[in-house]
Amino acid sequence: MKIIIDGSYIAFRTFHKSPPLTNSKGIPTGVVHGVMNVLLTLSNRFGKDNVSIVFDHKSKNRRHEQHPEYKATRDATPEDLNVQFQILDELIPLTGIAYYRIEGYEGDDIMATLAAHAEGEVGMLTRDKDIFQIVDDRVKIYDSQTNEFAGRELVLEKFKVLPEKMGDLLALTGDTSDNIPGVPKVGVVTAAKLLDEFGSLDGIYANLDKIKGKVKENLENNKEQAYLSRKLVELDILEKDPEPENREDRALLMEKLQEYELKSVIDKLNAQKPETDEEPQVQVIELKECSPANIELVLFEGGKMYAAGGGCFYEYAGQPLENVKYFYDIKHIYKLTGFRSENIYDLMLVSWLNDADTGGLERAKTEELPAFIARLLASAEAEVQALGDNKLEKIYFDMELPCAYVLADMETAGIALDKSVMEKVADRLRDEVGAVSDAIKNFVGHDINLNSPKQLQSFLFEELSLMPPKKTKTGNSTDEEAIKALISLNPIYASELENILKYRELTKLLSTYALPLCDYAGADGRIHTSFKQTGTATGRLSSVNPNMQNIPMKGDYGVLLRSAFVPAEGYKFVSFDYSQIELRILAHLTGDVNLREAYRNNEDIHTKTAAGIFHVAPDQVTSHMRRLAKAVNFGILYGLSAFGLSRDTGIAQKEAKTFIERYFAAYPSVRTFIDKTVQETRTKGYAETILGRRRYIKEINSRNKTIAMRGERIAVNVPMQGSAADIIKLAMVECGRVMDDNKYDARMVLQVHDELVFEVKADIAEEFAPVMQKIMESVVTLDVPLVVNGAVGNNLGELK
């Protein structure tokens, strides 16, 4: 069987259904992994010469001439996916597998051409409805339900017509993904019934007098659209097969795969290599399980502690640790033993600081423990040397190492959960989920699984005949953005559509927070989350088991959920939150006169920005203007584009571009700072925070423009987000020292990015608050004030 793959279909399916994946350089590679693995799997099964892959060419074709609005409503390809399309363009031809992308033709035209000229059976890996027109006993479509290729019966099952009528069916229904108009309010079911009764599109229009009601009216009023749509869905089959873009080069392919760190693809290629008589060279690491004379390394791994040195390792048995130089995961070692030192090297933290994007030294999934220990010992001296070469010793000794001890104390302390309160919240959520679900089902008129995108698609776009606002390769979108767009377009159904969003919100709150959180509470009634110090490249902390940084803060339910977290009896929660810390860092780093003036005068920065981009006086700024200005203010920190601002706020892209230009006119030093940061990062290879933390950004000098632009955005963000992460960590260390002095009956229990939460004896809360606030506001000195907002409450819900 010949296999023809719709490359775009596989790419979009992987993009939307698989978790995002990046390599150590921050380049997205999840889709590349997915497409290459599918390609190699099929070429292994059917033979490389029997497999072809086809992608759409970006050029216009005859359909754009016939209908200028053709595909005009499609969302722009996400940047992370666009980068990966370019990588695939590099890699696939090097495999020797036939790769097609033909100017002036779409992918489905080329697929149809290849199928028409092929001998024997053809399997089409696609979900493009146009291709269903050419299915017969020889040409078959992959059915994801059965994992087999199926013929005419699959088309009949999906569309209620046989393949030869698919063109007429699509002429009636149109195709929103390609902006093919069709006939309004005629869905698949109606179109199939009409074709079954009258045979064809011509037959339908020859018998309009036999059709009743609104359907007849729509057909009459949109005849021209229907026949235009028929032309648009016709496939252009070339007279002969086009030439594929093949230039097989295994050595170059392996070099590129190594460059992009596509290990699973390399493994799959190596598995396909022919057998040879040559014995593979295996590196044997000798590390015996015996008691070392001198302990060089103590590590925590897999819930246990181990000691190693002199070619030996064993499970740690309580020996003195004062003379040990190297550790791995000192946070857990301190929790287990109480040992802490300010002069040791934690190789987990050191290696992560040296190259945060790689995550540092970690045990691979298949790596044996002796091999990992041996690797740590072999790497220790070089990692410590690199720490000094990178000028990161101060960051390590003054911030990261002491912060590990603070986090250990926070994890040990935990935070109390009142299960009775959470159970009441869960009961309330269950009741409201049931009520909303019943309301939706009563409107639908039959049972529907609201968690099934397929059933929701069928109801919204077939039964109600709503026009889908956007489409993905897997069908009409029913995500939050699409439902919100449907509400604005269909006010008559606003209540029902809002209920769908409410149902999703309530079920997520119930299943993600209210029910699971009770299971995390230990015998002491407290939740002991794990803070990950090396989990991000930005320096920010993350939290797992459970994620205490992700519990909703806003809205009635956010307050309800957080109200279940309570201090011990006789204590209160006291929280401190840095106000707009990243924007204040931006004002400090850029030296922009207008930004600094705003913060020194305690002005509302979003109102000030709105006045600048809308050219109005501050007292004329509306809430809508301020909201847009806020999006611009924070977006600039992340390399905001006109497209991104348009997508996030709903304004036109042209207007978004104007707003961004006016922002830089209002704060001209920001543009200068961005340009300077990018240039310096290109030269040095890294960007750094105010306190000197470095992030190496290899992709900024990539020849691939899209990848280089991604590197530029990371470079600009590092000084803001990275500096904010440093400041809060330094504040934790300084506040932790006060905790260690036992001057106050208080302990730090939670960190949520820019916020610290303390559990404080109730009678000293008022005395304690200003002390912590002063530490946090003075932990670094900026050219604008660091402002910390404080709050006191009897539960977390009262703090916001």
C-alpha positions in Angstrom: 0.0 0.0 0.0 1.2 3.5 -0.8 0.8 5.9 2.1 0.3 9.7 1.5 0.5 11.8 4.6 -1.1 15.2 5.1 1.8 16.8 7.0 -0.3 19.8 8.2 -2.9 17.5 9.7 -0.2 15.5 11.7 1.5 18.8 12.8 -1.7 20.5 14.0 -3.0 17.4 15.7 0.3 17.0 17.6 0.4 20.7 18.4 -3.1 20.7 20.0 -3.1 17.3 21.6 0.4 16.9 23.0 2.1 18.8 25.8 4.5 21.6 24.6 8.1 20.4 24.4 11.3 22.5 24.0 14.9 21.6 23.8 17.7 23.1 26.0 17.9 26.2 23.8 14.2 26.9 24.3 13.3 25.9 20.7 9.9 24.2 20.5 10.3 20.6 19.2 7.1 18.7 20.2 5.5 18.9 16.8 8.8 18.0 15.1 9.1 14.9 17.3 5.5 14.0 16.5 5.7 14.4 12.7 9.1 12.7 12.4 8.1 9.7 14.5 4.9 9.2 12.5 7.0 9.5 9.3 9.6 7.0 10.4 7.1 4.6 11.8 5.1 4.4 8.6 8.2 4.2 6.4 9.4 1.3 8.6 6.0 -0.4 8.2 5.3 0.2 4.5 8.8 0.9 3.1 10.4 4.3 2.6 9.7 4.2 -1.2 5.9 3.8 -0.4 5.6 6.8 1.8 5.0 10.4 0.8 4.3 13.5 2.9 2.6 16.7 1.6 2.4 20.2 3.0 0.5 23.2 1.8 2.5 25.9 -0.1 2.1 29.4 1.3 1.6 30.8 -2.2 -1.9 31.7 -3.5 -3.7 29.5 -6.0 -6.6 29.7 -8.4 -9.1 29.5 -5.5 -7.9 32.9 -4.2 -8.6 34.4 -7.7 -12.1 32.9 -7.7 -12.9 33.9 -4.1 -10.6 36.7 -2.7 -11.8 35.9 0.8 -10.7 32.2 0.5 -9.0 31.2 3.9 -9.1 34.9 5.0 -10.7 34.0 8.4 -8.0 31.5 9.3 -6.1 32.2 12.5 -2.4 33.0 12.0 -0.2 29.9 12.5 1.0 30.0 16.1 4.6 31.1 16.3 5.8 28.0 18.1 4.2 25.9 15.3 5.6 28.1 12.6 9.1 27.6 13.9 8.6 23.8 13.8 7.3 23.9 10.2 10.6 25.5 9.2 12.6 22.8 11.0 10.5 20.1 9.3 11.3 21.8 5.9 15.0 21.2 6.8 14.7 17.7 8.1 12.2 15.7 6.0 14.0 16.0 2.6 17.2 14.6 4.3 15.3 11.4 5.2 14.9 10.4 1.5 11.1 10.2 2.0 9.2 11.9 -0.8 8.3 15.4 0.4 6.0 17.7 -1.6 5.2 21.4 -1.3 4.2 22.8 -4.7 3.8 26.5 -5.5 0.3 27.3 -6.8 -1.3 24.1 -5.4 -2.7 23.1 -2.1 -1.7 20.0 -0.2 -5.0 18.2 -1.0 -4.4 18.8 -4.7 -1.0 17.1 -4.5 -2.4 14.3 -2.4 -5.1 13.7 -5.0 -2.6 13.8 -7.8 -0.3 11.2 -6.1 -3.3 9.0 -5.4 -4.6 9.2 -9.0 -1.3 8.2 -10.5 -0.4 5.5 -7.9 -0.7 1.8 -8.7 -2.6 -0.4 -6.2 -4.0 0.6 -2.9 -3.4 4.0 -1.4 -3.8 5.0 2.2 -4.5 8.7 2.9 -3.5 10.0 6.4 -5.7 13.1 6.6 -8.9 14.7 7.9 -9.3 17.2 5.0 -12.9 16.8 3.9 -12.0 17.6 0.3 -10.0 14.4 0.0 -13.1 12.4 0.8 -14.3 13.1 -2.7 -11.7 10.7 -4.2 -12.2 7.7 -1.8 -13.1 4.5 -3.6 -12.3 0.8 -3.3 -8.6 1.6 -4.0 -8.1 5.0 -2.3 -8.8 4.8 1.4 -8.7 7.2 4.4 -7.2 6.6 7.8 -9.9 6.1 10.5 -8.5 7.1 13.9 -11.4 5.2 15.6 -10.3 1.8 14.2 -6.7 2.6 13.5 -7.2 1.2 10.0 -7.6 2.6 6.5 -11.3 2.6 5.3 -13.1 3.2 2.1 -16.5 4.3 0.9 -18.2 3.1 4.0 -16.3 5.6 6.2 -17.4 8.5 4.0 -21.0 7.3 4.2 -20.8 6.9 8.0 -19.3 10.4 8.5 -21.3 12.4 6.0 -24.3 10.3 5.1 -23.4 10.5 1.4 -21.1 8.4 -0.8 -17.7 10.0 -2.0 -19.1 11.0 -5.4 -21.5 13.3 -3.7 -19.0 14.9 -1.3 -18.3 17.8 -3.6 -22.0 18.7 -3.8 -22.3 18.3 0.0 -19.4 20.6 0.7 -20.9 23.1 -1.8 -24.0 23.3 0.4 -22.4 23.2 3.8 -19.4 25.3 3.0 -16.2 25.0 5.0 -15.5 27.6 7.7 -11.8 26.6 8.0 -11.3 27.6 4.4 -13.9 30.4 4.4 -15.9 28.6 1.7 -19.4 30.2 2.1 -21.8 27.3 1.1 -25.5 28.0 1.9 -26.2 29.5 5.3 -28.0 27.3 7.8 -27.5 24.1 5.8 -25.5 21.6 7.8 -24.3 18.1 7.0 -27.6 16.4 8.0 -29.8 18.8 5.9 -27.4 18.6 2.9 -27.3 14.8 3.0 -31.1 14.6 3.0 -31.4 17.0 0.1 -28.8 15.0 -2.0 -30.4 11.7 -1.1 -33.7 13.1 -2.4 -32.6 15.1 -5.4 -29.3 13.4 -6.4 -27.0 16.3 -6.9 -26.5 20.1 -6.5 -28.1 20.6 -10.0 -31.0 18.3 -9.0 -31.6 20.3 -5.9 -31.8 23.6 -7.8 -34.0 22.0 -10.4 -36.5 21.0 -7.8 -36.6 24.1 -5.5 -40.3 24.1 -5.7 -40.4 20.8 -3.8 -38.4 22.2 -0.9 -40.2 24.1 1.9 -39.5 26.8 4.4 -36.3 28.6 5.4 -34.1 26.0 3.7 -35.7 26.8 0.3 -35.3 30.5 0.9 -31.6 30.1 1.8 -31.0 28.0 -1.2 -32.7 30.5 -3.5 -30.8 33.5 -2.1 -27.4 31.8 -2.1 -27.3 29.8 -5.4 -24.3 31.7 -6.7 -22.5 31.0 -3.4 -23.3 27.3 -3.6 -21.9 27.0 -7.2 -18.9 29.1 -6.3 -18.3 26.8 -3.3 -18.6 23.8 -5.6 -15.7 25.1 -7.7 -13.6 25.9 -4.7 -13.8 22.4 -3.3 -12.9 20.7 -6.7 -9.4 19.1 -6.5 -6.8 20.1 -9.1 -5.2 16.8 -10.3 -2.0 17.4 -12.2 -1.3 15.4 -15.4 1.8 13.7 -13.9 3.3 13.4 -10.4 5.4 16.4 -9.4 9.0 16.0 -8.4 9.5 15.6 -4.6 12.0 17.7 -2.7 14.4 14.8 -1.8 18.1 15.1 -1.1 18.8 12.1 1.2 21.8 12.8 3.4 21.9 10.6 6.6 25.0 12.3 8.0 23.6 15.8 7.6 20.2 14.6 9.0 21.9 13.2 12.1 23.8 16.4 12.5 20.6 18.4 12.4 18.8 16.1 14.7 21.6 16.4 17.2 21.5 20.2 16.8 17.8 20.3 17.7 18.2 17.6 20.4 15.7 15.2 18.8 16.9 12.2 20.7 13.8 9.9 20.2 14.0 10.5 16.4 17.8 9.6 16.5 17.0 6.5 18.4 14.3 5.5 15.9 16.7 6.1 13.0 19.4 4.1 14.6 17.0 1.3 15.2 16.5 1.1 11.5 20.2 0.9 10.7 21.3 -2.4 9.1 23.1 -4.9 11.3 26.9 -5.1 11.1 29.5 -7.4 12.4 31.1 -4.6 14.3 30.5 -4.8 18.1 29.1 -1.6 19.6 31.4 0.3 22.0 29.8 0.5 25.4 31.2 2.7 28.1 31.2 0.7 31.4 31.0 2.8 34.6 32.4 1.0 37.6 30.9 2.1 40.8 30.7 -0.5 43.5 28.1 -0.7 46.3 30.5 -0.5 49.2 31.4 1.8 52.1 33.6 4.6 50.8 36.6 5.6 53.0 36.0 9.3 52.2 32.6 10.6 51.3 32.8 13.0 48.3 29.1 13.3 47.6 25.8 13.0 49.4 22.7 12.9 47.3 18.9 12.6 47.8 17.3 10.5 45.1 14.1 8.5 44.9 13.2 9.3 48.5 16.5 8.0 49.9 19.9 9.4 50.7 23.2 8.0 49.3 26.8 8.6 50.0 29.6 8.1 47.4 33.3 8.4 47.0 36.4 6.4 46.0 34.6 4.4 43.4 31.9 3.3 46.0 28.4 4.2 46.9 25.9 3.1 49.6 22.7 4.1 51.2 23.6 6.9 53.7 23.7 5.7 57.3 24.1 8.8 59.4 27.8 9.7 59.1 28.9 13.3 59.8 28.5 15.6 56.8 30.6 18.6 57.9 33.6 17.7 55.7 31.5 16.8 52.6 31.9 19.3 49.8 29.4 18.2 47.2 25.7 17.5 47.7 22.8 16.9 45.4 19.4 18.3 46.5 20.4 19.9 49.8 16.8 20.9 50.5 15.7 17.3 51.1 18.9 16.4 52.8 18.4 19.3 55.3 14.8 18.2 55.8 15.9 14.6 56.6 19.0 15.3 58.7 18.8 18.9 59.9 22.3 19.5 58.4 22.9 22.9 56.8 26.0 24.7 55.8 26.6 27.9 53.9 29.8 26.6 52.3 28.8 23.5 50.4 28.0 23.0 46.7 24.6 21.6 45.8 25.2 20.2 42.3 21.5 20.3 41.5 21.5 24.1 42.1 24.9 24.8 40.7 24.4 23.0 37.4 21.0 24.6 37.0 22.4 28.1 37.6 25.1 27.4 34.9 22.5 26.6 32.3 18.9 27.0 33.5 17.4 26.1 30.2 18.7 22.5 30.4 17.4 22.1 33.9 20.9 21.2 35.1 22.1 17.7 36.1 19.2 15.3 36.4 18.9 11.6 36.4 17.5 10.3 33.1 14.5 8.0 33.2 16.4 5.0 32.1 19.7 5.8 33.9 20.8 3.4 36.6 21.6 5.0 40.0 25.3 4.0 40.0 25.7 5.6 36.6 24.0 8.8 37.7 26.2 9.1 40.9 29.3 8.5 38.8 28.2 11.2 36.4 27.7 13.7 39.3 31.1 12.9 40.7 32.7 13.3 37.2 30.9 16.6 36.6 31.3 18.2 40.1 34.6 20.0 39.6 33.7 21.4 36.2 30.3 22.6 37.4 31.9 24.5 40.3 34.5 26.0 38.0 31.8 27.1 35.6 29.9 28.7 38.5 32.9 30.9 39.1 33.6 31.6 35.4 30.0 32.6 35.0 30.3 35.0 38.0 27.4 33.3 39.7 29.0 32.4 43.0 27.4 35.4 44.8 23.9 34.4 43.4 24.5 30.9 44.6 25.8 31.6 48.1 23.7 34.7 48.9 20.5 33.6 47.4 19.9 30.1 46.0 21.6 28.0 48.7 20.0 29.9 51.7 16.7 29.9 49.8 16.8 26.1 49.6 16.8 26.0 53.4 13.9 28.5 53.6 11.9 26.3 51.2 12.6 23.2 53.3 11.2 25.0 56.4 8.2 26.1 54.4 7.5 22.6 53.1 7.9 21.1 56.6 5.6 23.7 58.1 2.9 23.3 55.5 -0.4 25.1 55.5 -3.6 24.0 57.3 -6.7 23.0 55.4 -10.1 23.1 57.0 -11.6 20.0 55.3 -15.1 20.9 56.6 -15.0 24.2 54.8 -13.6 22.6 51.6 -16.3 19.9 51.7 -18.9 22.6 51.9 -17.3 24.3 48.9 -17.3 21.0 47.0 -21.0 20.4 47.9 -21.9 23.9 46.6 -20.0 23.4 43.4 -21.7 20.0 42.8 -25.1 21.6 43.3 -24.2 24.4 40.9 -22.7 22.0 38.3 -25.9 19.9 38.4 -28.1 23.0 38.1 -26.1 24.4 35.1 -25.9 21.0 33.5 -29.7 20.5 33.8 -30.4 23.9 32.4 -28.2 23.2 29.3 -29.7 19.7 28.8 -33.2 21.1 29.1 -32.4 23.6 26.3 -30.7 20.9 24.2 -33.7 18.6 24.5 -31.8 15.4 24.8 -28.9 13.9 26.8 -25.5 15.4 25.9 -22.0 14.9 27.3 -20.9 18.4 28.0 -17.3 17.2 28.3 -17.3 15.8 24.8 -16.1 18.4 22.2 -17.6 16.1 19.5 -21.1 16.2 21.0 -20.8 19.9 21.6 -19.7 20.5 18.0 -22.7 18.5 16.8 -25.1 20.4 18.9 -23.8 23.9 18.2 -22.9 23.7 14.6 -25.3 21.1 13.2 -28.4 21.2 15.4 -28.3 25.0 16.0 -26.5 25.7 12.7 -24.3 28.3 14.3 -21.4 29.6 12.2 -18.2 28.5 13.9 -15.9 31.4 14.6 -12.7 29.4 14.2 -11.7 25.9 13.2 -8.8 23.6 13.9 -7.7 20.5 12.0 -9.8 18.5 14.4 -13.0 20.3 13.7 -14.9 23.4 14.7 -13.4 24.8 17.8 -15.4 24.8 21.1 -12.7 26.3 23.3 -13.3 29.3 25.5 -12.3 31.8 22.9 -14.7 30.3 20.3 -17.6 30.1 22.8 -17.1 33.8 23.7 -17.1 34.7 20.0 -20.4 32.7 19.6 -22.0 34.7 22.4 -21.3 38.0 20.7 -22.4 36.7 17.3 -25.5 35.0 18.6 -27.1 37.0 21.4 -30.3 35.0 21.2 -28.3 32.0 22.6 -26.1 34.0 25.0 -27.6 32.6 28.2 -27.0 29.0 27.0 -23.5 29.6 25.7 -22.6 31.4 29.0 -23.9 28.4 30.8 -21.5 26.1 28.9 -18.6 28.3 30.0 -19.9 28.4 33.5 -20.2 24.6 33.5 -16.6 24.2 32.5 -15.4 26.7 35.1 -17.4 24.9 37.9 -16.3 21.4 36.9 -12.7 22.5 36.8 -12.9 24.1 40.2 -14.5 21.0 41.6 -12.2 18.3 39.9 -8.9 20.3 40.0 -9.2 22.0 43.4 -12.1 21.3 45.8 -12.0 17.4 45.6 -8.2 16.7 45.3 -6.9 19.2 47.8 -8.5 17.3 50.7 -6.5 14.3 49.7 -3.2 16.2 50.1 -3.8 17.1 53.7 -1.6 15.0 56.0 -2.3 13.5 59.4 -1.5 17.0 60.9 -4.3 18.5 58.8 -1.8 20.5 56.8 -0.8 20.4 53.1 2.9 20.1 52.5 3.5 21.2 49.0 6.9 20.8 47.2 8.5 23.9 45.9 10.7 23.4 42.9 13.7 25.7 42.9 15.1 24.5 39.5 11.8 24.0 37.7 12.0 27.1 35.4 14.6 28.9 33.3 13.4 32.3 34.6 14.4 31.6 38.2 10.8 31.6 39.4 9.7 29.0 41.9 7.1 26.4 41.0 4.9 24.3 43.3 3.8 20.7 42.9 1.8 18.0 44.8 -0.3 20.1 44.9 0.3 23.3 43.0 -0.4 25.9 45.7 0.6 28.7 43.3 -2.3 28.0 40.9 -5.3 28.1 43.2 -7.7 30.8 41.9 -7.5 34.1 43.6 -10.2 36.1 41.9 -14.0 35.8 41.8 -16.4 34.3 44.4 -15.1 30.8 44.0 -11.5 31.8 44.2 -12.3 33.4 47.6 -14.3 30.4 48.7 -11.6 27.9 47.8 -8.9 30.0 49.5 -11.1 30.4 52.6 -10.5 26.7 53.4 -6.8 27.5 54.1 -6.6 28.6 57.7 -3.8 29.4 60.2 -3.4 27.4 63.4 -5.6 28.3 66.3 -4.5 31.6 67.8 -2.6 32.7 64.6 -3.4 34.8 61.7 -2.2 35.0 58.1 -0.2 38.0 57.1 0.6 38.5 53.4 2.9 40.8 51.5 2.6 41.4 47.7 5.0 43.4 45.6 3.1 46.0 43.6 3.8 45.9 39.8 7.4 44.8 40.5 8.2 43.9 36.9 7.1 47.3 35.6 9.1 49.0 38.4 12.1 47.0 37.3 11.5 48.2 33.7 11.5 51.8 34.9 14.7 51.3 36.8 16.5 49.5 34.0 15.4 51.8 31.1 15.9 55.0 33.0 12.8 56.3 31.2 11.9 59.7 32.6 8.1 59.3 32.2 8.1 55.8 33.8 10.2 56.9 36.7 8.2 60.0 37.3 4.9 58.0 37.4 6.2 55.7 40.1 8.0 58.3 42.1 4.7 60.4 42.1 2.6 57.3 42.9 0.6 57.7 39.7 -1.6 55.0 38.2 0.8 53.7 35.5 -2.1 52.1 33.4 -4.0 55.4 33.4 -0.9 57.3 32.4 -0.1 54.8 29.6 -3.8 55.0 28.4 -3.6 58.8 28.3 -0.5 58.5 26.1 -1.7 55.9 23.6 -5.3 57.4 23.3 -4.1 61.0 23.3 -6.5 62.1 26.1 -6.1 63.7 29.5 -5.7 61.3 32.4 -9.2 62.2 33.8 -10.7 61.2 30.4 -9.4 57.7 30.5 -12.2 55.1 30.6 -12.1 51.7 32.1 -11.9 50.2 28.6 -8.9 52.4 27.7 -7.1 51.5 31.0 -7.7 47.8 30.3 -6.1 48.0 26.9 -3.2 50.1 28.3 -2.7 47.5 31.0 -2.4 44.8 28.3 0.2 46.9 26.5 2.2 47.7 29.7 2.6 44.1 30.7 2.8 42.8 27.1 5.9 44.9 26.4 7.7 42.8 29.0 7.1 39.7 26.9 7.8 41.1 23.4 4.2 42.0 22.6 3.4 42.1 18.9 0.5 43.8 17.2 -0.9 40.4 16.4 -0.7 39.3 20.0 -2.3 42.5 21.3 -5.1 42.1 18.8 -5.7 38.5 19.8 -5.7 39.2 23.5 -7.9 42.3 23.5 -10.1 41.9 20.4 -9.0 45.2 18.7 -8.0 45.4 15.1 -4.4 44.5 14.4 -3.8 47.9 12.7 -5.1 49.7 15.8 -2.9 47.4 18.0 0.1 48.4 16.0 -0.7 52.1 16.5 -1.1 51.6 20.3 2.3 49.9 20.5 4.0 52.7 18.5 2.4 55.3 20.8 3.6 53.4 23.8 7.2 53.7 22.6 6.6 57.4 21.8 5.4 57.9 25.4 8.3 55.9 26.9 11.1 56.3 24.3 13.9 54.9 26.6 12.1 51.5 26.7 12.7 51.0 22.9 16.3 52.0 23.4 16.7 49.5 26.3 15.1 46.7 24.3 17.4 47.3 21.3 20.5 47.5 23.5 19.5 44.3 25.5 19.1 42.4 22.3 22.4 43.5 20.8 24.3 42.8 24.0 22.7 39.4 24.3 23.7 38.6 20.7 27.3 39.5 21.5 27.6 37.9 25.0 25.3 35.0 24.4 23.4 35.6 27.6 21.0 38.1 29.3 21.2 38.8 33.0 19.1 40.1 35.9 19.8 43.1 38.1 21.6 40.8 40.6 23.7 39.0 38.0 21.8 35.8 37.3 22.6 34.8 33.7 20.4 33.0 31.2 22.2 31.7 28.1 20.1 32.2 25.0 21.7 30.3 22.2 18.9 30.7 19.7 19.2 34.5 19.5 22.0 34.0 17.0 20.1 31.4 15.0 20.0 31.8 11.2 16.3 30.9 11.4 14.7 34.3 11.8 11.7 33.0 13.7 13.9 31.2 16.2 16.2 34.3 16.6 13.1 36.5 17.3 12.0 34.1 20.0 15.5 34.5 21.5 15.2 38.3 21.4 11.9 38.2 23.4 13.5 35.9 26.0 16.5 38.2 26.2 14.2 41.3 26.9 12.1 39.4 29.4 15.1 38.1 31.5 16.0 41.4 33.2 12.3 41.9 34.3 10.9 38.5 35.2 14.2 37.1 36.2 15.0 40.1 38.4 11.5 39.9 40.0 12.2 36.2 40.8 15.6 37.2 42.3 14.1 39.9 44.5 11.4 37.8 46.0 13.9 35.0 46.7 16.3 37.5 48.4 13.3 38.8 50.4 12.5 35.2 51.5 16.1 34.7 52.6 16.2 37.9 54.6 12.8 37.3 56.1 13.9 33.7 56.8 16.8 35.0 58.9 14.3 36.9 61.1 12.3 33.6 61.5 15.5 31.8 62.5 16.2 34.3 65.3 12.9 33.2 66.9 12.2 36.8 67.8 8.7 36.4 66.4 6.2 33.5 66.8 5.8 33.3 63.1 6.7 31.2 60.1 6.6 31.5 56.3 4.1 29.1 54.8 3.6 30.1 51.1 5.1 31.9 48.2 3.0 32.8 45.1 5.4 34.5 42.7 5.3 38.1 44.0 3.6 37.3 47.3 4.7 35.9 50.6 2.3 34.5 53.2 3.2 34.2 56.9 1.4 32.4 59.8 1.8 34.7 62.7 0.7 34.6 66.4 -2.4 36.8 66.4 -1.3 39.1 69.2 1.9 40.2 67.4 0.5 40.4 63.8 0.4 44.2 63.9 3.9 44.4 65.2 5.3 41.8 62.8 3.8 43.3 59.6 5.8 46.5 59.3 9.1 44.7 60.0 8.6 42.2 57.1 7.2 45.0 54.8 10.4 47.1 55.4 12.7 44.1 54.7 10.9 43.4 51.4 10.9 47.0 50.3 14.6 47.5 51.0 16.0 44.1 50.0 17.3 45.9 46.8 17.6 49.5 45.9 16.0 50.7 42.7 15.7 54.1 41.1 11.9 53.9 41.8 10.2 52.8 45.0 9.6 49.1 45.6 6.1 49.0 47.1 4.7 46.1 49.1 1.0 45.8 49.9 0.2 44.0 53.1 -3.0 42.2 54.4 -4.0 40.3 57.5 -6.8 37.7 57.6 -8.2 34.6 59.2 -7.9 32.6 56.0 -6.3 33.0 52.6 -9.6 34.2 51.1 -9.5 37.3 53.3 -6.1 38.3 52.0 -7.3 39.4 48.6 
